């Protein structure tokens, strides 16, 4: 069976191109052009928002890449909620420079520590200056409220939302080791426009803690501010066993084949009214 085409958008460190070159060269050496059919660097030279993103398009061998990345480069981050259409649109405003890197030699030539035609600022060890934190794009974002025991199901929904270019706050991708879970979840709830509540027996388990608190937040916000909406995705709870306040809301039944389309339609409907 032919393997499906897959794309990856990875976050690289603009200020440490010397270190990132080895990573890029390693990947380009490992996969030939029959497997890795596209490789582009997107460079943002805005001093208040330096960025270096690497877009890789695999025709095959992506499963090997997944395993290799996880084992040898576990700290490499995928740029979730960043989409190619956004980057291409930014190119029209000259926000990004784009570089094709097909061989290790291309990486040596274009990812220099000094300034060049693509990078307007040198590496940090060459130039010591203020290093700003990337700003967060203020766009419609969906908060995924769920039990950790339902991660496999929510993973599938998250991946489908990403394919549809819907921004989602998912704790699995948003909370890094060492960060405060409470602070990050509070930030997510505060900044997201819409909630998907994945209701299940695991979700309602009193030991879950976070899930009930998140559901209560959306219920309270709905009562106070009609702009903060949510939709319930019912995984395995009988209607009579749902919390009384939730029973009044029409929910999406996850046992239906078309439940993912229903989720996308609900998001689209509420997004238009924000």
ChimeraX commands (.cxc) that place a marker at each C-alpha (Angstrom):
marker #1 position 0.00,0.00,0.00 radius 0.5
marker #1 position 1.34,3.41,-0.95 radius 0.5
marker #1 position 2.10,5.66,2.03 radius 0.5
marker #1 position 0.18,8.90,2.18 radius 0.5
marker #1 position 1.75,12.28,1.60 radius 0.5
marker #1 position 2.46,14.19,4.81 radius 0.5
marker #1 position 3.73,17.67,5.65 radius 0.5
marker #1 position 5.50,18.94,8.77 radius 0.5
marker #1 position 6.11,22.50,9.94 radius 0.5
marker #1 position 8.91,22.61,12.52 radius 0.5
marker #1 position 10.07,25.47,14.73 radius 0.5
marker #1 position 13.80,26.18,14.48 radius 0.5
marker #1 position 15.84,28.72,16.44 radius 0.5
marker #1 position 16.53,31.82,14.34 radius 0.5
marker #1 position 19.28,32.91,16.75 radius 0.5
marker #1 position 21.10,29.58,16.72 radius 0.5
marker #1 position 21.44,28.72,13.05 radius 0.5
marker #1 position 24.86,27.26,13.72 radius 0.5
marker #1 position 23.24,24.58,15.89 radius 0.5
marker #1 position 20.17,24.10,13.69 radius 0.5
marker #1 position 22.29,23.51,10.59 radius 0.5
marker #1 position 23.44,20.14,11.91 radius 0.5
marker #1 position 19.83,19.08,12.46 radius 0.5
marker #1 position 18.74,20.20,8.99 radius 0.5
marker #1 position 21.75,18.57,7.32 radius 0.5
marker #1 position 21.14,15.31,9.18 radius 0.5
marker #1 position 17.53,15.10,7.97 radius 0.5
marker #1 position 18.44,16.05,4.40 radius 0.5
marker #1 position 21.17,13.39,4.38 radius 0.5
marker #1 position 18.86,10.70,5.76 radius 0.5
marker #1 position 16.03,11.08,3.22 radius 0.5
marker #1 position 16.45,11.24,-0.55 radius 0.5
marker #1 position 14.32,13.31,-2.91 radius 0.5
marker #1 position 12.00,10.39,-3.61 radius 0.5
marker #1 position 10.94,10.46,0.04 radius 0.5
marker #1 position 11.43,14.10,1.05 radius 0.5
marker #1 position 9.96,15.87,-1.98 radius 0.5
marker #1 position 9.92,19.40,-0.59 radius 0.5
marker #1 position 11.97,21.39,1.91 radius 0.5
marker #1 position 11.50,25.13,2.51 radius 0.5
marker #1 position 12.70,27.52,5.21 radius 0.5
marker #1 position 10.46,30.45,6.16 radius 0.5
marker #1 position 12.42,33.32,7.74 radius 0.5
marker #1 position 10.81,36.18,9.65 radius 0.5
marker #1 position 13.32,38.98,10.25 radius 0.5
marker #1 position 11.03,41.13,12.40 radius 0.5
marker #1 position 13.24,41.93,15.44 radius 0.5
marker #1 position 10.16,41.77,17.69 radius 0.5
marker #1 position 9.20,38.36,16.35 radius 0.5
marker #1 position 12.15,36.45,14.91 radius 0.5
marker #1 position 11.07,33.14,13.38 radius 0.5
marker #1 position 12.60,30.28,11.49 radius 0.5
marker #1 position 10.16,27.60,10.30 radius 0.5
marker #1 position 11.01,24.50,8.29 radius 0.5
marker #1 position 8.37,22.99,6.00 radius 0.5
marker #1 position 9.01,19.38,4.99 radius 0.5
marker #1 position 6.85,17.44,2.51 radius 0.5
marker #1 position 7.20,13.66,2.56 radius 0.5
marker #1 position 5.90,11.48,-0.24 radius 0.5
marker #1 position 6.88,8.41,1.78 radius 0.5
marker #1 position 8.98,7.41,4.85 radius 0.5
marker #1 position 7.08,9.80,7.13 radius 0.5
marker #1 position 6.58,7.03,9.69 radius 0.5
marker #1 position 10.34,6.57,9.87 radius 0.5
marker #1 position 10.70,10.35,10.24 radius 0.5
marker #1 position 8.22,10.39,13.14 radius 0.5
marker #1 position 10.22,7.73,15.00 radius 0.5
marker #1 position 13.61,9.28,14.15 radius 0.5
marker #1 position 12.52,12.73,15.28 radius 0.5
marker #1 position 11.11,11.40,18.55 radius 0.5
marker #1 position 14.20,9.33,19.37 radius 0.5
marker #1 position 17.04,11.63,18.27 radius 0.5
marker #1 position 15.48,15.12,18.48 radius 0.5
marker #1 position 12.76,14.84,21.15 radius 0.5
marker #1 position 12.77,18.57,21.95 radius 0.5
marker #1 position 12.05,19.65,18.37 radius 0.5
marker #1 position 8.66,21.37,18.28 radius 0.5
marker #1 position 6.10,21.21,15.51 radius 0.5
marker #1 position 4.55,24.57,14.71 radius 0.5
marker #1 position 0.93,23.76,15.53 radius 0.5
marker #1 position -1.76,26.27,14.62 radius 0.5
marker #1 position 0.55,27.70,11.93 radius 0.5
marker #1 position -0.58,26.96,8.40 radius 0.5
marker #1 position 1.10,27.18,5.02 radius 0.5
marker #1 position -1.65,29.39,3.60 radius 0.5
marker #1 position -0.94,31.94,6.36 radius 0.5
marker #1 position 2.77,31.89,5.56 radius 0.5
marker #1 position 2.20,32.27,1.83 radius 0.5
marker #1 position -0.18,35.16,2.47 radius 0.5
marker #1 position 2.48,36.81,4.65 radius 0.5
marker #1 position 4.97,36.53,1.80 radius 0.5
marker #1 position 2.85,38.99,-0.19 radius 0.5
marker #1 position 3.48,41.55,2.55 radius 0.5
marker #1 position 7.19,40.68,2.54 radius 0.5
marker #1 position 6.93,39.35,6.08 radius 0.5
marker #1 position 8.84,36.15,5.28 radius 0.5
marker #1 position 11.83,35.23,3.17 radius 0.5
marker #1 position 11.66,31.73,1.69 radius 0.5
marker #1 position 14.66,29.48,1.06 radius 0.5
marker #1 position 14.71,26.11,-0.68 radius 0.5
marker #1 position 17.06,23.67,1.06 radius 0.5
marker #1 position 17.26,20.34,-0.75 radius 0.5
marker #1 position 20.78,19.23,0.19 radius 0.5
marker #1 position 23.15,19.55,3.17 radius 0.5
marker #1 position 25.20,21.93,1.03 radius 0.5
marker #1 position 22.16,24.20,0.70 radius 0.5
marker #1 position 21.95,24.37,4.49 radius 0.5
marker #1 position 25.62,25.33,4.78 radius 0.5
marker #1 position 25.21,28.03,2.13 radius 0.5
marker #1 position 21.97,29.58,3.34 radius 0.5
marker #1 position 21.91,29.04,7.14 radius 0.5
marker #1 position 25.01,31.06,7.93 radius 0.5
marker #1 position 25.60,32.51,11.40 radius 0.5
marker #1 position 26.34,35.87,9.81 radius 0.5
marker #1 position 23.78,37.99,8.00 radius 0.5
marker #1 position 22.99,37.14,4.38 radius 0.5
marker #1 position 20.26,37.76,1.82 radius 0.5
marker #1 position 17.69,35.78,3.82 radius 0.5
marker #1 position 18.72,36.49,7.43 radius 0.5
marker #1 position 19.02,40.16,8.36 radius 0.5
marker #1 position 20.40,39.47,11.85 radius 0.5
marker #1 position 23.29,37.21,12.92 radius 0.5
marker #1 position 23.26,34.41,15.48 radius 0.5
marker #1 position 23.01,35.34,19.16 radius 0.5
marker #1 position 26.66,34.49,19.82 radius 0.5
marker #1 position 27.63,36.92,17.06 radius 0.5
marker #1 position 25.30,39.72,17.97 radius 0.5
marker #1 position 24.13,40.29,21.54 radius 0.5
marker #1 position 20.82,42.10,21.55 radius 0.5
marker #1 position 17.32,41.97,22.90 radius 0.5
marker #1 position 15.67,38.65,22.09 radius 0.5
marker #1 position 11.90,39.14,22.08 radius 0.5
marker #1 position 9.35,36.44,22.74 radius 0.5
marker #1 position 7.14,35.60,19.73 radius 0.5
marker #1 position 3.74,37.24,19.90 radius 0.5
marker #1 position 0.61,35.14,19.94 radius 0.5
marker #1 position -1.66,35.61,16.97 radius 0.5
marker #1 position -5.07,36.88,18.04 radius 0.5
marker #1 position -7.31,34.59,16.01 radius 0.5
marker #1 position -10.29,32.36,16.73 radius 0.5
marker #1 position -9.11,29.44,18.87 radius 0.5
marker #1 position -10.95,26.39,20.20 radius 0.5
marker #1 position -10.27,25.03,23.71 radius 0.5
marker #1 position -10.34,21.22,23.99 radius 0.5
marker #1 position -11.67,20.28,27.44 radius 0.5
marker #1 position -11.28,16.56,28.08 radius 0.5
marker #1 position -10.22,13.81,30.44 radius 0.5
marker #1 position -6.64,12.58,30.05 radius 0.5
marker #1 position -8.09,9.06,29.78 radius 0.5
marker #1 position -9.80,10.10,26.53 radius 0.5
marker #1 position -6.57,11.36,24.92 radius 0.5
marker #1 position -6.69,8.87,22.04 radius 0.5
marker #1 position -10.14,10.09,20.99 radius 0.5
marker #1 position -9.24,13.76,21.42 radius 0.5
marker #1 position -5.99,13.26,19.49 radius 0.5
marker #1 position -8.09,12.24,16.49 radius 0.5
marker #1 position -10.31,15.31,16.76 radius 0.5
marker #1 position -7.31,17.62,17.22 radius 0.5
marker #1 position -5.61,16.21,14.13 radius 0.5
marker #1 position -8.78,16.68,12.07 radius 0.5
marker #1 position -9.07,20.29,13.25 radius 0.5
marker #1 position -5.47,20.90,12.23 radius 0.5
marker #1 position -6.16,19.49,8.77 radius 0.5
marker #1 position -9.07,21.93,8.50 radius 0.5
marker #1 position -6.81,24.78,9.71 radius 0.5
marker #1 position -8.80,25.35,12.89 radius 0.5
marker #1 position -6.67,26.70,15.72 radius 0.5
marker #1 position -7.03,24.66,18.88 radius 0.5
marker #1 position -5.67,24.92,22.43 radius 0.5
marker #1 position -4.69,21.37,23.38 radius 0.5
marker #1 position -2.83,20.84,26.65 radius 0.5
marker #1 position -0.72,18.09,25.11 radius 0.5
marker #1 position 0.85,20.66,22.78 radius 0.5
marker #1 position 0.59,23.82,24.91 radius 0.5
marker #1 position 2.06,22.78,28.27 radius 0.5
marker #1 position 5.80,22.09,28.27 radius 0.5
marker #1 position 7.66,20.25,31.07 radius 0.5
marker #1 position 8.33,22.58,34.00 radius 0.5
marker #1 position 5.47,24.96,33.22 radius 0.5
marker #1 position 2.59,25.62,35.61 radius 0.5
marker #1 position -0.41,23.55,34.53 radius 0.5
marker #1 position -2.77,25.88,36.38 radius 0.5
marker #1 position -1.37,29.02,34.75 radius 0.5
marker #1 position -1.33,27.55,31.26 radius 0.5
marker #1 position -4.89,26.21,31.47 radius 0.5
marker #1 position -6.13,29.53,32.86 radius 0.5
marker #1 position -4.43,31.34,29.97 radius 0.5
marker #1 position -5.97,28.91,27.49 radius 0.5
marker #1 position -9.45,29.34,28.90 radius 0.5
marker #1 position -9.07,33.12,29.00 radius 0.5
marker #1 position -7.78,33.48,25.44 radius 0.5
marker #1 position -9.88,30.90,23.61 radius 0.5
marker #1 position -13.12,31.92,21.90 radius 0.5
marker #1 position -14.92,28.60,21.91 radius 0.5
marker #1 position -14.94,25.37,23.90 radius 0.5
marker #1 position -15.34,21.74,22.91 radius 0.5
marker #1 position -16.31,19.75,26.01 radius 0.5
marker #1 position -15.60,16.04,25.52 radius 0.5
marker #1 position -18.14,14.59,27.92 radius 0.5
marker #1 position -17.51,11.01,29.06 radius 0.5
marker #1 position -17.67,8.83,32.13 radius 0.5
marker #1 position -13.98,9.63,32.58 radius 0.5
marker #1 position -14.75,13.34,32.32 radius 0.5
marker #1 position -17.40,13.13,35.07 radius 0.5
marker #1 position -15.20,11.10,37.41 radius 0.5
marker #1 position -14.70,13.22,40.55 radius 0.5
marker #1 position -11.02,12.26,40.53 radius 0.5
marker #1 position -10.55,14.08,37.21 radius 0.5
marker #1 position -10.68,17.49,38.89 radius 0.5
marker #1 position -9.66,19.70,35.98 radius 0.5
marker #1 position -12.47,18.58,33.69 radius 0.5
marker #1 position -15.32,19.62,35.96 radius 0.5
marker #1 position -13.61,22.95,36.69 radius 0.5
marker #1 position -13.24,23.64,32.96 radius 0.5
marker #1 position -16.88,22.71,32.26 radius 0.5
marker #1 position -18.03,24.96,35.10 radius 0.5
marker #1 position -15.99,27.80,33.65 radius 0.5
marker #1 position -17.73,27.56,30.28 radius 0.5
marker #1 position -21.14,27.25,31.89 radius 0.5
marker #1 position -20.53,30.32,34.05 radius 0.5
marker #1 position -19.12,32.33,31.15 radius 0.5
marker #1 position -22.10,31.38,29.00 radius 0.5
marker #1 position -24.41,32.79,31.67 radius 0.5
marker #1 position -22.40,36.00,32.02 radius 0.5
marker #1 position -21.20,36.62,28.49 radius 0.5
marker #1 position -22.99,35.16,25.47 radius 0.5
marker #1 position -19.84,35.52,23.32 radius 0.5
marker #1 position -18.07,32.67,25.15 radius 0.5
marker #1 position -19.73,29.61,23.56 radius 0.5
marker #1 position -19.18,25.86,23.84 radius 0.5
marker #1 position -20.42,22.60,22.37 radius 0.5
marker #1 position -20.61,19.26,24.15 radius 0.5
marker #1 position -19.24,16.15,22.44 radius 0.5
marker #1 position -20.92,13.22,24.17 radius 0.5
marker #1 position -18.61,10.22,24.07 radius 0.5
marker #1 position -20.37,7.65,26.27 radius 0.5
marker #1 position -22.73,9.29,28.80 radius 0.5
marker #1 position -26.48,8.56,28.96 radius 0.5
marker #1 position -28.59,11.71,28.71 radius 0.5
marker #1 position -30.07,11.10,32.15 radius 0.5
marker #1 position -26.57,10.86,33.66 radius 0.5
marker #1 position -25.43,14.22,32.30 radius 0.5
marker #1 position -25.12,17.13,34.76 radius 0.5
marker #1 position -28.52,18.89,34.93 radius 0.5
marker #1 position -27.29,22.16,33.41 radius 0.5
marker #1 position -25.74,20.31,30.45 radius 0.5
marker #1 position -28.94,18.44,29.63 radius 0.5
marker #1 position -30.45,21.66,28.30 radius 0.5
marker #1 position -27.84,21.99,25.53 radius 0.5
marker #1 position -27.98,20.14,22.24 radius 0.5
marker #1 position -24.88,17.98,22.04 radius 0.5
marker #1 position -22.97,16.11,19.35 radius 0.5
marker #1 position -23.13,12.33,19.66 radius 0.5
marker #1 position -19.63,10.91,19.10 radius 0.5
marker #1 position -21.08,7.50,18.20 radius 0.5
marker #1 position -22.47,8.93,14.94 radius 0.5
marker #1 position -20.32,8.46,11.85 radius 0.5
marker #1 position -20.54,12.12,10.87 radius 0.5
marker #1 position -19.73,13.58,14.29 radius 0.5
marker #1 position -16.51,15.25,13.03 radius 0.5
marker #1 position -18.43,17.13,10.34 radius 0.5
marker #1 position -20.90,18.22,13.02 radius 0.5
marker #1 position -18.03,19.58,15.12 radius 0.5
marker #1 position -16.63,21.57,12.20 radius 0.5
marker #1 position -20.07,22.97,11.37 radius 0.5
marker #1 position -20.61,24.02,14.99 radius 0.5
marker #1 position -17.22,25.77,15.11 radius 0.5
marker #1 position -17.88,27.51,11.80 radius 0.5
marker #1 position -21.31,28.67,12.97 radius 0.5
marker #1 position -20.02,30.16,16.22 radius 0.5
marker #1 position -16.89,31.59,14.60 radius 0.5
marker #1 position -19.04,33.75,12.34 radius 0.5
marker #1 position -20.78,35.23,15.38 radius 0.5
marker #1 position -17.64,36.19,17.33 radius 0.5
marker link #1:1,2 radius 0.2
marker link #1:2,3 radius 0.2
marker link #1:3,4 radius 0.2
marker link #1:4,5 radius 0.2
marker link #1:5,6 radius 0.2
marker link #1:6,7 radius 0.2
marker link #1:7,8 radius 0.2
marker link #1:8,9 radius 0.2
marker link #1:9,10 radius 0.2
marker link #1:10,11 radius 0.2
marker link #1:11,12 radius 0.2
marker link #1:12,13 radius 0.2
marker link #1:13,14 radius 0.2
marker link #1:14,15 radius 0.2
marker link #1:15,16 radius 0.2
marker link #1:16,17 radius 0.2
marker link #1:17,18 radius 0.2
marker link #1:18,19 radius 0.2
marker link #1:19,20 radius 0.2
marker link #1:20,21 radius 0.2
marker link #1:21,22 radius 0.2
marker link #1:22,23 radius 0.2
marker link #1:23,24 radius 0.2
marker link #1:24,25 radius 0.2
marker link #1:25,26 radius 0.2
marker link #1:26,27 radius 0.2
marker link #1:27,28 radius 0.2
marker link #1:28,29 radius 0.2
marker link #1:29,30 radius 0.2
marker link #1:30,31 radius 0.2
marker link #1:31,32 radius 0.2
marker link #1:32,33 radius 0.2
marker link #1:33,34 radius 0.2
marker link #1:34,35 radius 0.2
marker link #1:35,36 radius 0.2
marker link #1:36,37 radius 0.2
marker link #1:37,38 radius 0.2
marker link #1:38,39 radius 0.2
marker link #1:39,40 radius 0.2
marker link #1:40,41 radius 0.2
marker link #1:41,42 radius 0.2
marker link #1:42,43 radius 0.2
marker link #1:43,44 radius 0.2
marker link #1:44,45 radius 0.2
marker link #1:45,46 radius 0.2
marker link #1:46,47 radius 0.2
marker link #1:47,48 radius 0.2
marker link #1:48,49 radius 0.2
marker link #1:49,50 radius 0.2
marker link #1:50,51 radius 0.2
marker link #1:51,52 radius 0.2
marker link #1:52,53 radius 0.2
marker link #1:53,54 radius 0.2
marker link #1:54,55 radius 0.2
marker link #1:55,56 radius 0.2
marker link #1:56,57 radius 0.2
marker link #1:57,58 radius 0.2
marker link #1:58,59 radius 0.2
marker link #1:59,60 radius 0.2
marker link #1:60,61 radius 0.2
marker link #1:61,62 radius 0.2
marker link #1:62,63 radius 0.2
marker link #1:63,64 radius 0.2
marker link #1:64,65 radius 0.2
marker link #1:65,66 radius 0.2
marker link #1:66,67 radius 0.2
marker link #1:67,68 radius 0.2
marker link #1:68,69 radius 0.2
marker link #1:69,70 radius 0.2
marker link #1:70,71 radius 0.2
marker link #1:71,72 radius 0.2
marker link #1:72,73 radius 0.2
marker link #1:73,74 radius 0.2
marker link #1:74,75 radius 0.2
marker link #1:75,76 radius 0.2
marker link #1:76,77 radius 0.2
marker link #1:77,78 radius 0.2
marker link #1:78,79 radius 0.2
marker link #1:79,80 radius 0.2
marker link #1:80,81 radius 0.2
marker link #1:81,82 radius 0.2
marker link #1:82,83 radius 0.2
marker link #1:83,84 radius 0.2
marker link #1:84,85 radius 0.2
marker link #1:85,86 radius 0.2
marker link #1:86,87 radius 0.2
marker link #1:87,88 radius 0.2
marker link #1:88,89 radius 0.2
marker link #1:89,90 radius 0.2
marker link #1:90,91 radius 0.2
marker link #1:91,92 radius 0.2
marker link #1:92,93 radius 0.2
marker link #1:93,94 radius 0.2
marker link #1:94,95 radius 0.2
marker link #1:95,96 radius 0.2
marker link #1:96,97 radius 0.2
marker link #1:97,98 radius 0.2
marker link #1:98,99 radius 0.2
marker link #1:99,100 radius 0.2
marker link #1:100,101 radius 0.2
marker link #1:101,102 radius 0.2
marker link #1:102,103 radius 0.2
marker link #1:103,104 radius 0.2
marker link #1:104,105 radius 0.2
marker link #1:105,106 radius 0.2
marker link #1:106,107 radius 0.2
marker link #1:107,108 radius 0.2
marker link #1:108,109 radius 0.2
marker link #1:109,110 radius 0.2
marker link #1:110,111 radius 0.2
marker link #1:111,112 radius 0.2
marker link #1:112,113 radius 0.2
marker link #1:113,114 radius 0.2
marker link #1:114,115 radius 0.2
marker link #1:115,116 radius 0.2
marker link #1:116,117 radius 0.2
marker link #1:117,118 radius 0.2
marker link #1:118,119 radius 0.2
marker link #1:119,120 radius 0.2
marker link #1:120,121 radius 0.2
marker link #1:121,122 radius 0.2
marker link #1:122,123 radius 0.2
marker link #1:123,124 radius 0.2
marker link #1:124,125 radius 0.2
marker link #1:125,126 radius 0.2
marker link #1:126,127 radius 0.2
marker link #1:127,128 radius 0.2
marker link #1:128,129 radius 0.2
marker link #1:129,130 radius 0.2
marker link #1:130,131 radius 0.2
marker link #1:131,132 radius 0.2
marker link #1:132,133 radius 0.2
marker link #1:133,134 radius 0.2
marker link #1:134,135 radius 0.2
marker link #1:135,136 radius 0.2
marker link #1:136,137 radius 0.2
marker link #1:137,138 radius 0.2
marker link #1:138,139 radius 0.2
marker link #1:139,140 radius 0.2
marker link #1:140,141 radius 0.2
marker link #1:141,142 radius 0.2
marker link #1:142,143 radius 0.2
marker link #1:143,144 radius 0.2
marker link #1:144,145 radius 0.2
marker link #1:145,146 radius 0.2
marker link #1:146,147 radius 0.2
marker link #1:147,148 radius 0.2
marker link #1:148,149 radius 0.2
marker link #1:149,150 radius 0.2
marker link #1:150,151 radius 0.2
marker link #1:151,152 radius 0.2
marker link #1:152,153 radius 0.2
marker link #1:153,154 radius 0.2
marker link #1:154,155 radius 0.2
marker link #1:155,156 radius 0.2
marker link #1:156,157 radius 0.2
marker link #1:157,158 radius 0.2
marker link #1:158,159 radius 0.2
marker link #1:159,160 radius 0.2
marker link #1:160,161 radius 0.2
marker link #1:161,162 radius 0.2
marker link #1:162,163 radius 0.2
marker link #1:163,164 radius 0.2
marker link #1:164,165 radius 0.2
marker link #1:165,166 radius 0.2
marker link #1:166,167 radius 0.2
marker link #1:167,168 radius 0.2
marker link #1:168,169 radius 0.2
marker link #1:169,170 radius 0.2
marker link #1:170,171 radius 0.2
marker link #1:171,172 radius 0.2
marker link #1:172,173 radius 0.2
marker link #1:173,174 radius 0.2
marker link #1:174,175 radius 0.2
marker link #1:175,176 radius 0.2
marker link #1:176,177 radius 0.2
marker link #1:177,178 radius 0.2
marker link #1:178,179 radius 0.2
marker link #1:179,180 radius 0.2
marker link #1:180,181 radius 0.2
marker link #1:181,182 radius 0.2
marker link #1:182,183 radius 0.2
marker link #1:183,184 radius 0.2
marker link #1:184,185 radius 0.2
marker link #1:185,186 radius 0.2
marker link #1:186,187 radius 0.2
marker link #1:187,188 radius 0.2
marker link #1:188,189 radius 0.2
marker link #1:189,190 radius 0.2
marker link #1:190,191 radius 0.2
marker link #1:191,192 radius 0.2
marker link #1:192,193 radius 0.2
marker link #1:193,194 radius 0.2
marker link #1:194,195 radius 0.2
marker link #1:195,196 radius 0.2
marker link #1:196,197 radius 0.2
marker link #1:197,198 radius 0.2
marker link #1:198,199 radius 0.2
marker link #1:199,200 radius 0.2
marker link #1:200,201 radius 0.2
marker link #1:201,202 radius 0.2
marker link #1:202,203 radius 0.2
marker link #1:203,204 radius 0.2
marker link #1:204,205 radius 0.2
marker link #1:205,206 radius 0.2
marker link #1:206,207 radius 0.2
marker link #1:207,208 radius 0.2
marker link #1:208,209 radius 0.2
marker link #1:209,210 radius 0.2
marker link #1:210,211 radius 0.2
marker link #1:211,212 radius 0.2
marker link #1:212,213 radius 0.2
marker link #1:213,214 radius 0.2
marker link #1:214,215 radius 0.2
marker link #1:215,216 radius 0.2
marker link #1:216,217 radius 0.2
marker link #1:217,218 radius 0.2
marker link #1:218,219 radius 0.2
marker link #1:219,220 radius 0.2
marker link #1:220,221 radius 0.2
marker link #1:221,222 radius 0.2
marker link #1:222,223 radius 0.2
marker link #1:223,224 radius 0.2
marker link #1:224,225 radius 0.2
marker link #1:225,226 radius 0.2
marker link #1:226,227 radius 0.2
marker link #1:227,228 radius 0.2
marker link #1:228,229 radius 0.2
marker link #1:229,230 radius 0.2
marker link #1:230,231 radius 0.2
marker link #1:231,232 radius 0.2
marker link #1:232,233 radius 0.2
marker link #1:233,234 radius 0.2
marker link #1:234,235 radius 0.2
marker link #1:235,236 radius 0.2
marker link #1:236,237 radius 0.2
marker link #1:237,238 radius 0.2
marker link #1:238,239 radius 0.2
marker link #1:239,240 radius 0.2
marker link #1:240,241 radius 0.2
marker link #1:241,242 radius 0.2
marker link #1:242,243 radius 0.2
marker link #1:243,244 radius 0.2
marker link #1:244,245 radius 0.2
marker link #1:245,246 radius 0.2
marker link #1:246,247 radius 0.2
marker link #1:247,248 radius 0.2
marker link #1:248,249 radius 0.2
marker link #1:249,250 radius 0.2
marker link #1:250,251 radius 0.2
marker link #1:251,252 radius 0.2
marker link #1:252,253 radius 0.2
marker link #1:253,254 radius 0.2
marker link #1:254,255 radius 0.2
marker link #1:255,256 radius 0.2
marker link #1:256,257 radius 0.2
marker link #1:257,258 radius 0.2
marker link #1:258,259 radius 0.2
marker link #1:259,260 radius 0.2
marker link #1:260,261 radius 0.2
marker link #1:261,262 radius 0.2
marker link #1:262,263 radius 0.2
marker link #1:263,264 radius 0.2
marker link #1:264,265 radius 0.2
marker link #1:265,266 radius 0.2
marker link #1:266,267 radius 0.2
marker link #1:267,268 radius 0.2
marker link #1:268,269 radius 0.2
marker link #1:269,270 radius 0.2
marker link #1:270,271 radius 0.2
marker link #1:271,272 radius 0.2
marker link #1:272,273 radius 0.2
marker link #1:273,274 radius 0.2
view
